[in-house]
Amino acid sequence: MDNILIAVLVALVSVVVGGAIGFQLHNLLSAKSQRAVEEASAQQMRRSNARSKEILLEAKEQALQVRSDAEAKLNEQKLEIQRQQSRLEAREETLQGRTDSVKELESSLKNQQNQIADEQSAIEELRQQAGERLETISGLSVADARQQLLDQAEEDIQFELARRYRDAELEAQDEADDKARVILAASMQRLAAEVVSEATVTSISLPNDEMKGRLIGREGRNIRAIEAATGVDLIIDDVPEAITISCFDPIRREVARIALDRLIQDGRIHPARIEESVEKARTEVDETVRKAGQKAMFDADVKGLHPELVKLVGRLKYRYSYGENVLQHSVEVGLAAGILASQIGANPQIAKTAGFLHDIGKALTHEVDGPHAEIGADVAKRYGQKDRVVTAIREHHDREMTTVESFLVAAADAISAARPGARHDTVENYIQRLEALEEVARGFDGVERVYAIQAGREVRVLVDPENVDDVTAATLARDIVAKIEETLAYPGQIKVVVIRESRSIEVAQ
């Protein structure tokens, strides 16, 4: 028991002693923290005072800088004002000098005016004296003399007017001729058509000669069926692996060609198959004709045609005249007629339509007797074309024409038919033209060989690289072009290509 009490007492004493020690430690720590806070505050105040001094110094420096800049700018403005004032003073002096000069000129002009007035008075007196002397010498009064002068002047004026009228008429005629030539030349240059050889036969290649027998058939029944279904003559001769279709109607000839190609590819050749192939070929040709007519109508910019007219125009795709495709010729004539009409103030659409349809009668000349102009006019009238269009179609080959459109279509037709390159040339003329073209290029120094290619539309000139450099080659090309333009007549354009080629050759032995 005693031990327990002793232990409790010891514990109490320990607690009291510990509390006292803790209180003392707490007081010591609090005093130390307060001193640290006071030192930190004092240090912060010192820093703030130093920063404030720095800011004040910077503000003073900026103020001094702004003041110096303002003073410099003010000085510049003062100098500029002084310069402007000097210029104004100089300008005032110049204006003052000019004012003095003007005053002197005014004074001089007044003196001259006075002198002129005096001289005019003297001249008037002299003229009166001369008039009096003339009246005395001639025995005519002033009124009579004036009348004679007026009569003479009137005669002179009438003669001069007649002369000028004649000159103006000749000049107008020359200008009209020149303008007509320009219009025709422009129309010819803006249009072009392909040229092919006109033919009435078509050749078809065969895979072998055995196919000839199959086309003829037993006792000739196949060939008779083909000729009866297509309306052509089938020529099977000794030419190896080929047969010939002969017919004056190009549509029939095209139908026969397509049908025979299909029969040859299929290999089944008998009358029933022949009729079926011909019917399919005829349908295909009709569709091709219709599309060709529509395309030509769009190319010629012609609107509002009846579908049957479009089909008839498309048939001209297979018609040729002097090597010129009639469909392309019709498009060209329509465009040329429209251009001419716009140049002279006529109705371009009527002229264009009449020119486009002027040869439509040729699509029926194999079926209807009569001139193609009359046939075409009747067809155009039947399908609702205007009277002026019908008249132009009918009269485009007549000597006497009644409408402006007839003249325009006739002129456009002549342009298309007669311009260079519109129709095929003979072989002799073609060869002569190419030889002349090559001969012109050979006449220049340094030229080794000359070749005219692409039907004379291009000339290739090979030169000696030792004697002709690159600069000389360019000059040579221009000289050849100038010589061709000066000496030759040719359709379209000719491109000249000068080729300079250097080669280094060694032989290994």
C-alpha positions in Angstrom: 0.0 0.0 0.0 2.8 2.3 0.9 4.4 1.5 -2.3 1.3 2.5 -4.3 1.1 5.9 -2.5 4.7 6.5 -3.1 4.3 5.8 -6.8 1.2 8.1 -7.0 3.1 10.9 -5.3 6.1 10.4 -7.6 3.7 10.6 -10.6 2.1 13.8 -9.3 5.4 15.4 -8.7 6.5 14.4 -12.2 3.4 16.0 -13.7 3.9 19.2 -11.9 7.6 19.5 -12.7 6.8 18.6 -16.4 4.1 21.2 -16.6 6.4 23.9 -15.2 9.2 23.0 -17.6 6.7 23.0 -20.5 5.4 26.5 -19.6 8.9 27.9 -19.5 9.7 26.3 -22.9 6.5 27.8 -24.4 7.4 31.2 -23.1 10.9 30.9 -24.6 9.6 29.8 -28.0 7.0 32.6 -28.1 9.5 35.3 -27.5 11.8 33.9 -30.1 9.0 33.8 -32.7 8.0 37.4 -32.0 11.6 38.5 -32.4 11.8 36.7 -35.8 8.5 38.3 -37.0 9.8 41.7 -36.0 13.1 41.2 -37.8 11.2 40.0 -41.0 8.9 43.1 -40.9 11.9 45.4 -40.5 13.6 43.7 -43.4 10.5 44.0 -45.6 10.2 47.7 -44.7 13.9 48.3 -45.8 13.2 46.5 -49.1 10.0 48.6 -49.7 11.9 51.8 -49.1 14.7 50.8 -51.5 12.2 49.8 -54.2 10.3 53.2 -53.8 13.6 55.0 -54.3 14.3 53.0 -57.5 10.8 53.8 -58.8 11.2 57.5 -58.1 14.6 57.5 -60.0 13.1 55.7 -63.0 10.1 58.1 -63.1 12.5 61.1 -63.0 14.6 59.6 -65.8 11.5 58.9 -68.0 10.3 62.5 -67.3 13.7 63.8 -68.4 13.6 61.7 -71.5 10.0 62.8 -72.5 11.0 66.4 -71.9 14.1 66.1 -74.1 12.1 64.3 -76.9 9.5 67.1 -76.7 12.1 69.8 -76.9 13.8 68.0 -79.9 10.5 67.7 -81.7 9.6 71.3 -81.0 13.0 72.4 -82.4 12.3 70.3 -85.6 8.9 71.9 -86.0 10.5 75.3 -85.6 13.1 74.5 -88.3 10.3 73.2 -90.6 8.3 76.4 -90.1 11.3 78.5 -90.8 12.0 76.5 -94.0 8.3 76.9 -95.1 8.5 80.6 -94.4 11.6 80.9 -96.5 9.9 79.0 -99.4 6.9 81.2 -99.1 9.0 84.4 -99.2 10.8 83.1 -102.2 7.5 82.2 -103.9 6.2 85.7 -103.1 9.2 87.2 -104.7 8.7 85.0 -107.8 5.0 85.9 -108.1 5.9 89.6 -107.7 8.3 89.3 -110.6 5.7 87.5 -112.7 3.2 90.2 -111.8 5.6 92.8 -113.0 6.1 90.9 -116.2 2.4 90.5 -116.8 1.9 94.2 -116.3 4.6 94.9 -118.9 3.0 92.5 -121.3 -0.4 94.1 -120.8 1.1 97.5 -121.5 2.8 96.1 -124.6 -0.4 94.5 -125.8 -2.4 97.7 -125.4 0.2 99.5 -127.5 0.0 96.8 -130.2 -3.8 97.0 -130.2 -3.6 100.7 -130.7 -1.2 100.2 -133.6 -3.4 97.6 -135.1 -6.5 99.8 -134.8 -4.6 102.6 -136.6 -3.4 100.2 -139.3 -7.0 98.9 -139.8 -8.2 102.4 -140.2 -5.6 103.0 -142.8 -6.4 99.8 -144.6 -10.1 100.6 -144.6 -9.3 104.0 -146.2 -7.1 102.4 -148.8 -9.8 99.8 -149.6 -12.4 102.5 -150.1 -10.0 104.4 -152.4 -9.2 101.2 -154.3 -13.0 100.5 -154.6 -13.6 103.9 -156.0 -10.7 103.5 -158.5 -12.0 100.0 -159.5 -15.5 101.4 -160.1 -14.0 104.1 -162.2 -11.8 101.8 -164.2 -14.3 98.9 -164.7 -17.4 100.9 -165.0 -19.2 98.5 -162.5 -20.7 99.4 -159.3 -19.9 97.6 -156.0 -23.2 95.7 -156.2 -22.6 94.5 -159.7 -19.1 93.4 -158.9 -20.3 91.6 -155.8 -22.9 89.8 -157.9 -20.3 88.7 -160.5 -18.1 87.4 -157.7 -21.1 85.5 -156.2 -21.9 83.9 -159.5 -18.3 82.9 -160.1 -18.1 81.5 -156.6 -21.3 79.6 -157.0 -20.0 78.0 -160.2 -16.8 77.1 -158.5 -18.6 75.6 -155.5 -20.9 73.5 -157.8 -17.9 72.2 -159.7 -16.0 71.4 -156.4 -19.1 69.6 -155.0 -19.5 67.5 -158.1 -15.8 66.6 -158.0 -16.0 65.7 -154.3 -19.2 63.7 -154.8 -17.5 61.7 -157.5 -14.4 61.1 -155.4 -16.5 60.2 -152.4 -18.5 57.7 -154.5 -15.3 56.1 -155.8 -13.9 56.0 -152.3 -17.1 54.4 -150.9 -17.1 51.8 -153.7 -13.4 51.0 -153.0 -14.1 50.8 -149.2 -17.2 48.6 -149.9 -15.1 46.2 -152.1 -12.3 46.1 -149.4 -14.8 45.5 -146.6 -16.4 42.7 -148.7 -13.0 41.1 -149.2 -12.3 41.3 -145.5 -15.6 39.8 -144.6 -15.2 37.0 -147.1 -11.6 36.3 -146.0 -12.5 36.3 -142.3 -15.4 33.9 -143.0 -13.1 31.6 -145.0 -10.4 31.6 -142.4 -12.8 30.8 -139.5 -14.2 27.7 -141.1 -12.6 24.5 -142.4 -13.8 21.1 -143.7 -12.2 17.7 -144.2 -11.7 16.5 -147.7 -12.0 12.9 -148.9 -12.2 11.2 -152.2 -15.7 10.5 -153.5 -16.4 6.9 -154.3 -19.2 4.6 -155.2 -17.6 1.4 -154.0 -16.5 -0.1 -150.7 -14.1 -2.9 -150.1 -14.4 -5.5 -147.3 -11.6 -7.7 -146.1 -12.2 -11.4 -145.7 -10.5 -13.7 -143.2 -9.8 -16.2 -146.0 -10.9 -17.0 -149.5 -13.2 -19.8 -148.3 -15.5 -17.0 -147.0 -16.2 -16.0 -150.6 -17.9 -19.4 -151.3 -20.0 -19.1 -148.1 -21.1 -15.6 -149.1 -22.1 -16.9 -152.6 -24.0 -19.8 -151.1 -25.5 -22.9 -152.8 -26.3 -21.9 -156.4 -25.8 -18.3 -155.4 -28.7 -18.0 -153.1 -26.8 -16.1 -150.4 -25.4 -13.4 -152.7 -28.8 -13.0 -154.3 -30.4 -12.6 -150.8 -27.8 -10.0 -149.9 -28.3 -8.0 -153.1 -32.1 -8.2 -152.8 -32.1 -7.1 -149.1 -29.6 -4.2 -149.5 -30.1 -3.0 -153.1 -26.3 -3.1 -153.8 -24.1 -5.1 -156.2 -21.7 -7.5 -154.5 -18.6 -8.0 -156.7 -16.7 -11.2 -155.9 -13.7 -11.4 -158.2 -10.1 -12.8 -158.2 -8.9 -10.2 -155.6 -7.7 -12.4 -152.7 -9.5 -12.1 -149.4 -11.6 -9.2 -150.4 -15.0 -8.4 -151.9 -16.4 -5.1 -153.3 -19.8 -3.4 -152.6 -20.9 -1.2 -155.5 -23.9 1.2 -155.2 -24.6 4.8 -156.1 -26.5 5.3 -152.9 -24.1 5.7 -149.9 -26.7 4.8 -147.4 -27.4 1.4 -149.0 -23.7 0.8 -149.3 -23.2 1.5 -145.6 -26.0 -0.8 -144.6 -24.5 -3.6 -146.8 -21.1 -3.0 -145.3 -22.3 -3.3 -141.7 -24.4 -6.3 -142.4 -21.6 -8.1 -144.2 -19.2 -7.4 -141.4 -21.6 -9.0 -138.9 -22.2 -12.0 -141.1 -18.5 -12.6 -141.7 -17.8 -12.3 -137.9 -20.8 -14.5 -137.0 -20.1 -17.1 -139.7 -23.7 -18.2 -140.0 -24.6 -17.1 -143.5 -28.1 -18.1 -144.9 -31.0 -16.0 -146.3 -32.9 -15.7 -142.9 -29.7 -14.6 -141.1 -29.0 -12.2 -144.0 -32.4 -10.5 -143.6 -31.9 -10.2 -139.9 -28.4 -8.7 -140.2 -29.5 -6.3 -142.9 -32.5 -5.1 -140.7 -30.2 -4.6 -137.7 -27.7 -2.7 -139.9 -30.4 -0.5 -141.3 -31.6 0.3 -137.7 -28.0 1.1 -136.7 -27.5 3.4 -139.8 -30.7 5.2 -139.1 -29.6 5.9 -135.5 -26.2 7.0 -136.8 -27.9 9.3 -139.3 -30.1 10.8 -136.6 -27.2 11.5 -134.2 -25.1 12.9 -137.1 -28.0 15.3 -138.0 -28.3 16.4 -134.3 -24.6 17.0 -134.0 -24.5 19.0 -137.2 -27.4 21.1 -136.0 -25.7 21.9 -132.8 -22.4 22.6 -134.5 -24.1 25.0 -136.9 -26.1 26.6 -134.0 -29.4 26.1 -135.8 -32.6 25.6 -133.7 -36.2 24.5 -134.2 -35.8 22.0 -137.0 -38.4 19.3 -137.6 -37.1 15.8 -136.6 -37.5 14.6 -140.2 -35.3 17.5 -141.4 -32.7 16.5 -138.8 -32.7 12.9 -140.2 -32.4 14.1 -143.8 -29.5 16.3 -142.8 -27.8 13.3 -141.1 -28.0 11.3 -144.4 -25.6 13.9 -145.9 -22.9 12.3 -143.6 -22.5 9.6 -146.3 -22.8 12.0 -149.3 -19.7 13.6 -151.0 -19.4 16.2 -153.7 -16.0 16.8 -155.3 -14.3 15.1 -152.4 -16.1 17.4 -149.9 -18.4 15.9 -147.3 -21.8 17.5 -147.9 -22.8 17.4 -144.2 -19.7 19.2 -143.2 -20.1 21.5 -146.1 -23.7 22.3 -144.9 -22.4 23.2 -141.4 -19.7 25.4 -142.9 -22.1 27.2 -145.2 -24.6 27.8 -142.4 -21.9 29.3 -140.2 -20.5 31.4 -143.0 -23.9 32.7 -143.9 -24.6 33.7 -140.3 -21.2 35.5 -140.1 -21.9 37.4 -143.3 -25.4 38.3 -142.2 -24.2 39.7 -138.9 -21.6 41.8 -140.8 -24.1 43.5 -143.0 -27.0 43.8 -140.5 -29.2 41.0 -141.9 -31.0 38.3 -139.8 -28.2 35.8 -138.8 -30.5 33.1 -137.7 -32.5 33.0 -141.0 -29.3 33.1 -143.0 -27.7 30.4 -140.9 -30.7 28.1 -141.2 -31.0 28.6 -144.9 -27.2 28.0 -145.4 -27.4 24.8 -143.2 -30.3 23.4 -145.2 -29.3 24.7 -148.7 -28.1 21.2 -149.9 -30.7 19.1 -148.0 -32.2 18.1 -151.4 -29.0 16.1 -152.1 -30.2 13.6 -149.4 -33.1 12.7 -151.7 -31.6 13.1 -155.2 -31.2 9.3 -155.4 -35.0 8.9 -154.7 -36.6 12.1 -156.3 -36.0 13.5 -159.7 -35.1 17.2 -160.1 -32.5 19.8 -159.1 -31.4 19.5 -155.5 -32.3 23.2 -154.8 -35.9 22.6 -155.8 -36.1 19.4 -153.9 -34.6 21.0 -150.8 -36.9 24.0 -151.0 -40.0 21.7 -151.2 -38.8 19.6 -148.3 -38.1 22.6 -146.1 -41.5 24.1 -146.9 -43.2 20.8 -146.1 -41.6 20.7 -142.6 -42.6 24.3 -141.7 -39.6 26.4 -142.5 -40.1 30.2 -143.1 -40.7 31.5 -146.6 -37.3 33.4 -146.6 -35.5 30.2 -145.7 -37.3 28.3 -148.4 -36.6 31.0 -151.0 -32.9 31.1 -150.1 -32.7 27.3 -150.6 -34.4 27.5 -153.9 -32.4 30.4 -155.3 -28.9 29.7 -154.0 -27.9 28.6 -157.5 -30.0 31.0 -159.6 -28.6 34.0 -161.5 -31.4 36.3 -160.2 -32.2 36.3 -156.5 -35.0 38.1 -154.7 -33.9 38.1 -151.0 -30.8 39.1 -149.0 -30.6 35.6 -147.6 -30.4 34.1 -151.1 -27.3 36.2 -151.8 -25.7 35.3 -148.5 -26.3 31.6 -148.9 -24.9 31.7 -152.4 -21.9 33.7 -151.2 -21.3 31.3 -148.3 -21.7 28.3 -150.7 -19.1 29.8 -153.0 -16.7 30.4 -150.0 -17.0 26.9 -148.8 -16.5 25.4 -152.3 -13.9 27.7 -153.7 -11.6 28.4 -150.7 -8.2 26.8 -150.8 -8.2 23.3 -149.5 -12.0 22.8 -149.5 -12.0 20.3 -152.3 -9.5 17.6 -153.2 -6.6 18.5 -155.5 -5.1 16.4 -158.2 -2.1 14.2 -157.4 0.1 16.2 -159.8 -0.7 19.6 -158.2 -0.3 18.1 -154.8 3.2 16.7 -155.6 4.2 20.0 -157.3 3.2 22.0 -154.2 5.2 19.7 -151.9 8.3 19.9 -154.2 8.0 23.7 -154.4 7.8 23.8 -150.6 10.9 21.7 -150.2 12.8 23.7 -152.9 12.2 27.0 -151.0 13.8 25.6 -147.9 16.8 24.1 -149.8 17.7 27.5 -151.1 19.3 28.6 -147.8 22.9 28.1 -146.8 23.6 25.4 -144.3 20.6 23.2 -145.2 21.4 19.6 -145.7 18.0 17.9 -146.1 14.4 19.0 -146.3 11.2 16.9 -145.8 7.6 18.1 -146.3 5.3 16.0 -144.1 1.7 16.0 -143.0 0.4 16.8 -146.5 2.6 19.9 -146.7 1.5 21.4 -143.4 4.9 20.9 -141.8 8.5 21.2 -143.2 11.4 19.7 -141.3 14.8 21.2 -142.2 18.0 19.4 -141.2 21.0 21.7 -141.1 24.8 21.2 -140.9 25.7 21.7 -137.1 29.2 22.8 -138.1 28.0 25.8 -140.1 24.7 26.6 -138.3 24.6 27.4 -134.6 21.5 27.6 -132.4 21.0 31.3 -132.9 21.4 31.0 -136.7 18.9 28.1 -136.6 16.2 30.3 -135.1 17.0 33.0 -137.7 16.9 30.5 -140.5 13.4 29.3 -139.4 12.1 32.8 -139.6 13.7 33.4 -143.0 12.2 30.2 -144.4 8.8 31.2 -143.2 9.1 34.6 -144.7 10.2 33.1 -148.1 7.3 30.6 -148.1 4.8 33.4 -147.4 6.3 35.5 -150.1 6.6 33.0 -152.9 4.0 30.2 -152.4 0.2 30.0 -152.3 -1.1 27.4 -149.9 -4.1 26.6 -147.7 -4.0 26.9 -144.0 -0.7 27.1 -142.1 2.8 25.6 -142.6 5.0 24.9 -139.6 8.8 25.1 -140.2 10.9 23.0 -137.9 14.7 23.5 -138.1 16.7 20.6 -136.6 20.3 21.0 -135.6 21.8 17.7 -134.4 25.5 17.2 -133.3 26.9 13.7 -133.2 30.3 12.5 -131.8 31.2 9.1 -133.4 34.2 6.9 -132.4 35.0 3.4 -133.6 36.3 0.7 -131.3 38.7 -1.7 -133.0 
